[in-house]
């Protein structure tokens, strides 16, 4: 008999720092086992925020899929800033190069709704613009 899915949750943890808590308790999964597997799987990504999609089953078992680090986190790191602009579109808090946008787009491509690096770059550039990050060398330097 197939396992019955009880819940699907999208959460974010720092790499190697998942621990039992309220957000995992509400899923009804084996928390120590999840944290052990998650922390092991994210060893290579120390210091990154790691989104994860957890599928919980009725027998307390689970599956999970790791996603790429959020674009905003990567953009803040590339621009060397703590947070984005307070007034989106009116304030520029940093400038990054089109090469940095391309690197982020290539990394994020697997999780984005884009078929090419160029399309992914446009998505990342939109996020950057909303954060008040100007992109040097990307056609629309206004």
C-alpha positions in Angstrom: 0.0 0.0 0.0 1.3 3.4 -0.9 2.2 6.0 1.8 -0.3 8.8 2.1 1.0 12.3 1.9 -0.1 14.3 4.9 1.6 17.6 4.2 4.0 19.4 1.9 6.0 22.3 3.4 8.4 24.8 2.0 10.9 25.9 4.7 14.3 27.6 4.8 17.2 26.7 7.1 20.8 27.7 7.3 23.0 25.0 5.8 24.0 22.4 8.5 21.9 24.2 11.1 18.5 22.5 11.0 17.3 21.5 14.4 14.0 20.2 15.8 11.5 23.0 16.4 7.9 24.2 16.0 8.1 24.4 12.2 9.2 20.7 11.9 6.9 19.6 14.7 3.8 20.7 12.8 4.8 18.4 10.0 4.6 15.3 12.1 7.8 13.9 10.9 10.8 12.2 12.6 12.5 15.5 13.4 15.9 14.1 14.6 16.2 12.0 11.4 15.3 15.0 9.2 17.8 17.3 10.8 20.5 14.7 10.6 19.8 14.1 6.8 19.4 17.8 6.0 22.6 18.8 7.8 24.5 16.0 6.1 23.1 17.0 2.7 24.0 20.7 3.1 27.7 20.3 4.3 29.0 21.7 1.1 26.8 24.9 1.4 27.9 26.1 4.8 26.8 29.7 5.4 24.0 29.6 2.8 20.3 29.8 3.3 18.9 26.6 1.9 15.2 26.3 0.9 13.8 22.9 1.3 10.5 21.3 0.2 9.5 18.5 2.7 6.9 15.9 1.8 5.5 14.4 5.1 3.8 11.0 5.1 1.2 9.5 7.5 3.8 7.1 8.9 6.1 10.0 10.1 8.5 9.3 7.2 9.4 12.1 4.8 11.2 13.1 1.6 12.9 16.4 0.9 14.3 18.3 -2.0 16.9 21.0 -1.5 16.6 24.2 -3.6 19.1 26.8 -4.5 19.9 29.8 -2.3 17.3 32.6 -2.7 18.3 35.2 -5.3 18.0 38.1 -2.8 20.6 36.4 -0.5 23.0 35.9 -3.5 22.5 39.5 -4.7 23.1 40.9 -1.2 26.3 38.9 -1.0 27.5 40.0 -4.5 26.7 43.6 -3.7 28.2 43.3 -0.2 25.2 44.8 1.5 23.1 43.9 4.5 19.7 44.8 3.1 18.1 46.2 0.0 16.7 49.7 -0.6 13.8 51.0 1.6 12.2 52.7 -1.5 12.3 50.2 -4.3 13.0 51.9 -7.7 13.9 55.3 -6.1 17.0 54.4 -4.2 20.3 52.7 -5.3 22.1 51.0 -2.5 24.8 49.2 -4.6 26.1 48.4 -8.0 27.1 45.0 -9.4 28.3 43.8 -12.8 26.4 41.9 -15.4 28.9 39.1 -14.9 27.8 38.7 -11.3 24.1 38.6 -12.5 25.1 35.9 -15.0 26.8 33.8 -12.3 23.7 34.0 -10.1 21.4 33.2 -13.0 23.4 30.2 -14.0 23.3 28.9 -10.4 19.6 29.6 -10.0 18.5 28.3 -13.5 17.4 24.9 -12.2 14.8 26.5 -9.8 13.6 29.4 -12.0 10.8 29.4 -14.6 13.3 30.1 -17.4 14.6 28.1 -20.3 17.9 30.0 -20.9 20.5 31.8 -18.9 19.4 35.0 -20.6 15.9 34.6 -19.4 17.2 33.8 -15.9 19.4 36.9 -16.0 16.3 39.0 -16.6 14.5 37.5 -13.6 17.6 38.1 -11.4 18.0 41.6 -12.8 14.4 42.3 -11.8 15.0 41.2 -8.3 18.1 43.3 -8.2 16.2 46.4 -9.4 13.5 45.9 -6.7 16.3 45.7 -4.1 17.9 48.9 -5.3 20.9 47.3 -6.9 22.1 48.8 -10.1 23.6 46.5 -12.8 26.6 47.8 -14.8 26.6 46.8 -18.4 23.1 45.4 -18.8 21.6 47.5 -21.5 19.2 49.4 -19.3 21.6 51.4 -17.1 19.2 54.2 -16.3 
